[in-house]
Amino acid sequence: MQSANVLLKKIVRSSVLPFAAQHGIKKDLFPLSRTLSLSLCLKQDNSSGPSEKLDLDAWKKVMKSGLQEEVSETVSEHKELSTLAAAREILEMWRLAGRSVPENISEEQLKTFMECPSKSAKKKYLKYLHLKELYKKNDKRKMDEKRERKQEAQKQASETDETKRSSLVCLWANTMDKAYSWRAAQAMIFGQPLVFDMSYEKDMSVREVANTVRQIVLSEGCNRRSVDPFHVHFCNLKDDSLYQKEFIKHYREAWGKLLITVTDQCYTDIFPKDKLVYLTADSPKVMKTFDHNKIYIVGSMVDKSIKTGVSLARAKRLGLETAALPLEKYLLWNSGAKNLTLDQMMHILLTLKDTGDWKKALEFVPKRKYCGFVSKPVHELKKTLNLINTLKLGKRQEEVRRQFAKNYSKKLTQK
């Protein structure tokens, strides 16, 4: 057995390894593994039957036949790869020569090309592949162009929709501006006058004047958009005053095109005194109804910056009638001063002019200043008053109920 192993090693060293090194077969040493497996089988056979003898000649024939088969397979694979590479080089040369050859060809197509029986058959096959490739490219180009046209059409459609929408909005805005301007022009001829007194510039700072002008601008816009606007008068407005400078900042070129009356004269020089009513929160007289024959005057000032009674003193000095809004009559006033901004006064006066309903008009009073309307049921008013007084004033509920019942009964008797 030892002599057989020694002989096997000699055969591997002398025949297999030089052959593998000569043909570049270093990793695929299948014959060596096969010889080892055969040696193991021989060992098992020897262990099972020690009396049997090893036939070395038959074993050599089997080993040589296996080696020849494996070597022939590797050589055939190497030849096939080399022929494929040669065929690719031929196709590349034909392409450079200007023949009809496809740019991309698979291994299966290349094998089919090599199997063609004649040169003309090879040319026809290559032309077929070339035309097929051209058709695919043409279809892809058409699909890309179709996709691009579709995207451009969608983009143009969206742009046209936007332009239509924007043009419609512009047309609507222009139409509404014309309608508002027409109403304001009619109000200058037939409308009820409303006066803004611009004589309080000395009583305010620059910042307070700017705040006042901002509120007047809001009031003018609200009046212009109303159904039945006032004929607005800016009286006592001097040239180069802070009021005028702030107005020019807001309106710019439109300042000279406003459908209002701007004058440096006093309202007493324009209108009769018996028709003028100065609206001030300090007036002892409460306004009951809106009179369409009166001309109401609103002081153009920020009430927080001046002392109490300035507008009332000015009205008394000019000998004018004064009036205050009936806030306590219709609202459960919470706390704080009863002064309102100029745009809130404009909303209230316009609502009174159109409807004559104090409840609708006083809805423009900020909700933080009152608890509710007096026209609500008594039990709801009791609940709100009790809650407010218990949270803020800390009074007992029984005292609050008694006080509320007493005050409410007095109001009922007065009515």
C-alpha positions as CSV (number, residue, x, y, z in Angstrom):
1,M,0.0,0.0,0.0
2,Q,2.8,2.4,0.8
3,S,4.4,1.7,-2.5
4,A,1.0,2.6,-4.2
5,N,0.9,5.9,-2.4
6,V,4.4,6.8,-3.3
7,L,3.7,5.9,-6.9
8,L,0.6,8.1,-6.8
9,K,2.6,11.1,-5.5
10,K,5.2,10.6,-8.2
11,I,2.5,10.5,-10.9
12,V,0.9,13.7,-9.6
13,R,4.2,15.5,-9.4
14,S,5.5,14.4,-12.7
15,S,2.4,14.5,-14.9
16,V,-0.5,16.6,-13.4
17,L,1.3,19.6,-11.9
18,P,3.5,20.4,-15.0
19,F,0.5,20.0,-17.3
20,A,-1.6,22.4,-15.1
21,A,1.2,24.9,-15.0
22,Q,1.7,24.7,-18.8
23,H,-2.0,25.3,-19.6
24,G,-2.6,27.8,-16.9
25,I,-4.8,25.5,-14.8
26,K,-3.8,26.3,-11.2
27,K,-7.0,26.3,-9.2
28,D,-9.0,23.6,-11.0
29,L,-7.1,20.6,-9.9
30,F,-9.9,18.2,-10.3
31,P,-7.6,15.2,-11.3
32,L,-5.8,15.6,-8.0
33,S,-9.0,15.4,-6.0
34,R,-10.1,12.5,-8.1
35,T,-6.9,10.6,-7.4
36,L,-7.3,11.3,-3.7
37,S,-10.8,10.0,-3.7
38,L,-9.7,7.0,-5.6
39,S,-6.9,6.4,-3.1
40,L,-9.5,6.6,-0.3
41,C,-11.7,4.1,-2.1
42,L,-8.7,1.9,-2.5
43,K,-8.0,2.1,1.1
44,Q,-11.6,1.1,1.9
45,D,-11.3,-1.7,-0.5
46,N,-8.1,-2.9,1.1
47,S,-9.6,-2.7,4.6
48,S,-12.7,-4.6,3.5
49,G,-10.8,-7.2,1.4
50,P,-7.1,-7.4,2.4
51,S,-6.7,-10.4,0.2
52,E,-7.5,-8.5,-3.0
53,K,-4.6,-7.1,-5.1
54,L,-4.5,-3.6,-6.6
55,D,-4.5,-3.4,-10.4
56,L,-2.2,-0.5,-11.0
57,D,-2.5,-0.6,-14.8
58,A,-6.3,-0.4,-14.8
59,W,-6.1,2.5,-12.2
60,K,-3.6,4.4,-14.5
61,K,-5.9,4.0,-17.5
62,V,-8.9,5.4,-15.5
63,M,-6.9,8.4,-14.2
64,K,-5.4,9.2,-17.6
65,S,-8.9,9.1,-19.2
66,G,-10.3,11.5,-16.5
67,L,-7.4,13.9,-17.0
68,Q,-7.8,13.9,-20.7
69,E,-11.6,14.7,-20.4
70,E,-11.1,17.6,-17.9
71,V,-8.2,19.0,-20.0
72,S,-10.3,18.8,-23.1
73,E,-13.2,20.6,-21.4
74,T,-11.0,23.5,-20.2
75,V,-9.3,23.8,-23.5
76,S,-12.7,23.9,-25.3
77,E,-13.9,26.7,-22.9
78,H,-10.8,28.6,-23.5
79,K,-11.1,28.3,-27.2
80,E,-14.8,29.4,-27.0
81,L,-13.9,32.5,-25.1
82,S,-11.1,33.3,-27.5
83,T,-13.5,32.9,-30.5
84,L,-16.1,35.1,-28.9
85,A,-13.5,37.8,-28.3
86,A,-12.3,37.4,-31.9
87,A,-15.8,37.7,-33.2
88,R,-16.3,40.9,-31.1
89,E,-13.2,42.4,-32.6
90,I,-14.4,41.5,-36.1
91,L,-17.7,43.2,-35.4
92,E,-15.9,46.3,-34.1
93,M,-13.8,46.5,-37.3
94,W,-16.9,46.2,-39.4
95,R,-18.6,48.9,-37.4
96,L,-15.6,51.2,-38.0
97,A,-15.7,50.3,-41.7
98,G,-19.3,51.6,-41.9
99,R,-21.2,48.4,-42.2
100,S,-24.6,47.8,-40.6
101,V,-23.5,46.3,-37.3
102,P,-25.5,46.7,-34.0
103,E,-23.8,48.7,-31.3
104,N,-24.8,46.3,-28.5
105,I,-24.8,42.6,-29.0
106,S,-25.4,39.9,-26.4
107,E,-23.4,36.6,-26.1
108,E,-26.3,34.6,-27.4
109,Q,-26.6,36.8,-30.5
110,L,-22.8,36.6,-30.9
111,K,-23.0,32.8,-30.8
112,T,-25.8,32.8,-33.3
113,F,-23.7,35.0,-35.5
114,M,-20.8,32.5,-35.3
115,E,-23.0,29.6,-36.2
116,C,-24.1,31.2,-39.4
117,P,-23.0,28.9,-42.3
118,S,-21.8,31.6,-44.7
119,K,-20.5,35.2,-44.8
120,S,-23.7,36.5,-46.5
121,A,-25.8,34.9,-43.8
122,K,-23.7,36.6,-41.1
123,K,-24.1,40.0,-42.9
124,K,-27.9,39.5,-43.1
125,Y,-28.1,38.6,-39.4
126,L,-26.1,41.6,-38.4
127,K,-28.2,43.8,-40.6
128,Y,-31.3,42.4,-38.9
129,L,-29.9,43.1,-35.5
130,H,-28.9,46.6,-36.6
131,L,-32.4,47.5,-37.9
132,K,-34.0,46.0,-34.8
133,E,-31.8,48.3,-32.7
134,L,-32.6,51.3,-34.8
135,Y,-36.4,50.6,-34.4
136,K,-36.0,50.4,-30.6
137,K,-34.1,53.7,-30.6
138,N,-36.7,55.3,-32.8
139,D,-39.6,54.1,-30.6
140,K,-37.8,55.3,-27.5
141,R,-37.2,58.7,-29.1
142,K,-40.9,59.0,-30.1
143,M,-42.0,58.1,-26.5
144,D,-39.7,60.7,-25.1
145,E,-40.9,63.4,-27.5
146,K,-44.5,62.4,-26.7
147,R,-43.8,62.7,-23.0
148,E,-42.2,66.1,-23.5
149,R,-45.1,67.3,-25.6
150,K,-47.5,66.1,-22.9
151,Q,-45.6,67.9,-20.2
152,E,-45.4,71.1,-22.2
153,A,-49.2,70.9,-22.9
154,Q,-49.9,70.5,-19.2
155,K,-47.6,73.4,-18.3
156,Q,-49.2,75.6,-20.9
157,A,-52.7,74.6,-19.7
158,S,-51.7,75.4,-16.1
159,E,-50.2,78.7,-17.2
160,T,-53.4,79.6,-19.2
161,D,-55.5,78.7,-16.2
162,E,-53.4,80.9,-13.9
163,T,-53.6,83.7,-16.4
164,K,-57.4,83.3,-16.8
165,R,-57.8,83.2,-13.0
166,S,-55.5,86.2,-12.5
167,S,-57.2,88.1,-15.3
168,L,-60.6,87.3,-13.9
169,V,-59.5,88.4,-10.5
170,C,-58.1,91.7,-11.9
171,L,-61.3,92.2,-13.9
172,W,-63.4,91.6,-10.8
173,A,-61.2,93.9,-8.7
174,N,-61.4,96.7,-11.4
175,T,-65.1,96.3,-11.6
176,M,-65.6,96.5,-7.9
177,D,-63.3,99.5,-7.6
178,K,-65.4,101.2,-10.2
179,A,-68.6,100.4,-8.4
180,Y,-67.1,101.6,-5.1
181,S,-65.9,104.8,-6.7
182,W,-69.3,105.4,-8.2
183,R,-71.0,105.0,-4.8
184,A,-68.5,107.4,-3.3
185,A,-69.1,109.9,-6.1
186,Q,-72.8,109.6,-5.5
187,A,-72.3,110.1,-1.7
188,M,-70.4,113.3,-2.4
189,I,-73.5,114.7,-4.0
190,F,-76.4,113.0,-2.2
191,G,-74.8,111.3,0.8
192,Q,-75.0,112.2,4.5
193,P,-71.9,114.1,5.6
194,L,-69.5,112.7,8.3
195,V,-66.8,115.0,9.7
196,F,-63.4,114.0,11.0
197,D,-62.0,116.8,13.2
198,M,-58.3,117.2,12.5
199,S,-57.6,119.9,15.1
200,Y,-55.8,117.6,17.7
201,E,-52.3,117.5,16.2
202,K,-50.8,119.6,19.1
203,D,-52.2,117.2,21.7
204,M,-50.5,114.1,20.3
205,S,-47.0,112.9,19.5
206,V,-45.8,111.9,16.1
207,R,-46.4,108.2,16.8
208,E,-49.9,108.9,18.0
209,V,-50.7,111.0,14.9
210,A,-49.5,108.1,12.8
211,N,-51.7,105.7,14.7
212,T,-54.7,108.0,14.3
213,V,-54.1,108.4,10.5
214,R,-53.9,104.6,10.2
215,Q,-57.3,104.3,11.9
216,I,-58.8,106.9,9.6
217,V,-57.5,105.1,6.5
218,L,-59.2,102.0,7.7
219,S,-62.4,104.0,8.2
220,E,-62.2,105.5,4.7
221,G,-61.8,102.0,3.2
222,C,-64.8,100.7,5.2
223,N,-66.9,103.6,4.2
224,R,-66.0,103.3,0.5
225,R,-67.0,99.5,0.4
226,S,-70.3,100.1,2.2
227,V,-73.7,100.0,0.4
228,D,-74.6,103.6,1.3
229,P,-71.4,105.4,2.2
230,F,-71.0,108.8,4.0
231,H,-69.7,111.9,2.4
232,V,-66.5,112.1,4.4
233,H,-65.1,115.5,5.3
234,F,-61.5,116.1,6.7
235,C,-61.9,119.5,8.4
236,N,-59.2,121.6,10.0
237,L,-56.5,119.8,8.0
238,K,-53.7,122.2,7.4
239,D,-51.1,122.0,4.6
240,D,-47.8,120.4,5.6
241,S,-49.2,119.2,8.8
242,L,-48.3,115.8,10.4
243,Y,-51.8,114.5,9.4
244,Q,-51.2,115.4,5.8
245,K,-47.7,113.9,5.7
246,E,-49.0,110.6,7.1
247,F,-51.9,110.6,4.7
248,I,-49.5,111.0,1.8
249,K,-47.3,108.1,3.1
250,H,-50.3,105.8,3.1
251,Y,-52.1,106.9,-0.1
252,R,-49.2,108.2,-2.1
253,E,-50.4,109.2,-5.6
254,A,-54.0,108.3,-4.7
255,W,-54.2,111.0,-2.1
256,G,-55.3,113.6,-4.6
257,K,-57.8,111.2,-6.2
258,L,-59.8,110.3,-3.1
259,L,-63.6,111.0,-3.4
260,I,-63.7,112.9,-0.1
261,T,-63.7,116.6,0.9
262,V,-60.4,117.9,2.4
263,T,-60.4,121.4,3.8
264,D,-58.6,123.6,6.3
265,Q,-61.8,125.3,7.3
266,C,-63.7,124.5,10.5
267,Y,-66.9,122.5,10.2
268,T,-68.9,125.3,11.8
269,D,-68.0,127.5,8.8
270,I,-69.3,124.8,6.3
271,F,-72.4,123.4,8.0
272,P,-75.1,125.0,10.2
273,K,-74.6,124.5,13.9
274,D,-78.0,123.2,14.6
275,K,-77.3,120.1,12.5
276,L,-73.9,119.3,14.0
277,V,-73.5,116.6,16.7
278,Y,-70.1,116.0,18.3
279,L,-69.7,112.3,19.2
280,T,-67.6,112.0,22.4
281,A,-67.5,109.4,25.2
282,D,-67.5,112.2,27.8
283,S,-70.9,113.6,26.8
284,P,-73.6,113.4,29.4
285,K,-76.3,113.0,26.7
286,V,-76.8,109.5,25.4
287,M,-77.6,109.0,21.7
288,K,-80.9,107.1,21.4
289,T,-81.4,106.8,17.7
290,F,-79.5,107.6,14.5
291,D,-80.7,110.8,12.9
292,H,-80.2,110.9,9.1
293,N,-80.6,114.7,9.1
294,K,-77.8,115.3,11.5
295,I,-74.1,115.7,10.7
296,Y,-72.0,113.7,13.1
297,I,-68.4,114.8,14.1
298,V,-65.7,112.4,15.2
299,G,-62.5,113.6,16.9
300,S,-59.4,112.4,15.0
301,M,-57.3,111.5,18.0
302,V,-56.0,108.6,20.1
303,D,-57.9,108.8,23.3
304,K,-55.3,107.2,25.5
305,S,-52.8,110.1,24.9
306,I,-55.0,113.0,25.9
307,K,-56.9,114.0,29.0
308,T,-60.5,113.3,29.6
309,G,-63.0,115.9,28.3
310,V,-60.8,117.6,25.6
311,S,-63.3,116.8,22.8
312,L,-66.2,117.7,25.1
313,A,-64.6,121.0,26.0
314,R,-64.0,121.8,22.3
315,A,-67.6,121.1,21.4
316,K,-68.9,123.3,24.2
317,R,-66.5,126.1,23.2
318,L,-68.0,126.0,19.7
319,G,-71.6,125.7,21.1
320,L,-72.3,122.3,19.5
321,E,-74.6,119.5,20.6
322,T,-72.8,116.4,22.0
323,A,-73.8,112.8,22.3
324,A,-72.3,109.5,23.5
325,L,-73.0,106.0,22.3
326,P,-75.5,104.1,24.6
327,L,-73.0,101.4,25.6
328,E,-74.3,100.9,29.1
329,K,-77.9,100.7,27.9
330,Y,-77.3,97.7,25.6
331,L,-74.0,96.2,26.9
332,L,-73.0,94.8,30.3
333,W,-69.8,96.8,30.4
334,N,-66.9,94.9,32.0
335,S,-64.2,97.4,32.9
336,G,-62.1,100.1,31.3
337,A,-62.7,103.3,29.3
338,K,-65.6,103.5,26.9
339,N,-63.5,105.0,24.1
340,L,-63.5,103.2,20.8
341,T,-61.1,103.4,17.8
342,L,-62.1,105.5,14.7
343,D,-62.6,102.4,12.4
344,Q,-64.9,100.9,15.1
345,M,-66.9,104.1,15.2
346,M,-67.2,104.0,11.4
347,H,-68.5,100.4,11.4
348,I,-71.1,101.3,14.1
349,L,-72.3,104.5,12.3
350,L,-72.6,102.7,9.0
351,T,-74.6,99.8,10.6
352,L,-76.9,102.3,12.3
353,K,-77.4,104.2,9.1
354,D,-78.3,101.0,7.1
355,T,-80.3,99.1,9.8
356,G,-80.9,101.3,12.8
357,D,-80.3,98.2,15.0
358,W,-78.1,99.0,18.0
359,K,-77.5,95.3,18.7
360,K,-76.0,94.8,15.3
361,A,-74.1,98.0,15.4
362,L,-72.5,97.4,18.9
363,E,-71.2,94.0,17.8
364,F,-68.2,95.9,16.5
365,V,-67.3,96.8,20.1
366,P,-64.4,94.6,21.2
367,K,-65.7,91.5,23.1
368,R,-63.1,92.0,25.9
369,K,-64.8,95.2,27.0
370,Y,-68.3,93.8,27.8
371,C,-69.9,90.6,29.1
372,G,-73.0,90.5,26.9
373,F,-76.1,92.3,25.7
374,V,-78.8,93.3,28.1
375,S,-81.4,91.9,25.8
376,K,-80.4,88.4,26.9
377,P,-82.5,86.5,29.5
378,V,-82.1,87.5,33.1
379,H,-80.8,84.1,34.3
380,E,-78.0,84.1,31.7
381,L,-77.0,87.6,32.7
382,K,-77.0,86.5,36.4
383,K,-74.6,83.6,35.6
384,T,-72.2,85.8,33.7
385,L,-72.2,88.5,36.3
386,N,-71.8,86.1,39.2
387,L,-68.9,84.4,37.5
388,I,-67.1,87.6,36.7
389,N,-67.6,89.1,40.1
390,T,-66.6,86.0,42.0
391,L,-63.4,85.6,39.9
392,K,-62.3,89.3,39.8
393,L,-63.9,91.1,42.7
394,G,-64.2,88.2,45.2
395,K,-67.7,89.0,46.3
396,R,-70.2,86.5,47.6
397,Q,-72.9,85.2,45.2
398,E,-75.8,86.3,47.4
399,E,-74.6,89.9,47.5
400,V,-74.1,89.9,43.7
401,R,-77.6,88.6,43.1
402,R,-79.2,91.2,45.3
403,Q,-77.3,94.0,43.7
404,F,-78.1,92.8,40.2
405,A,-81.8,92.4,41.0
406,K,-81.9,95.9,42.5
407,N,-80.2,97.5,39.5
408,Y,-82.2,95.6,37.0
409,S,-85.5,96.5,38.7
410,K,-84.6,100.2,38.6
411,K,-83.8,99.9,34.8
412,L,-87.2,98.3,34.2
413,T,-89.0,101.0,36.1
414,Q,-87.1,103.7,34.2
415,K,-88.2,102.2,30.9
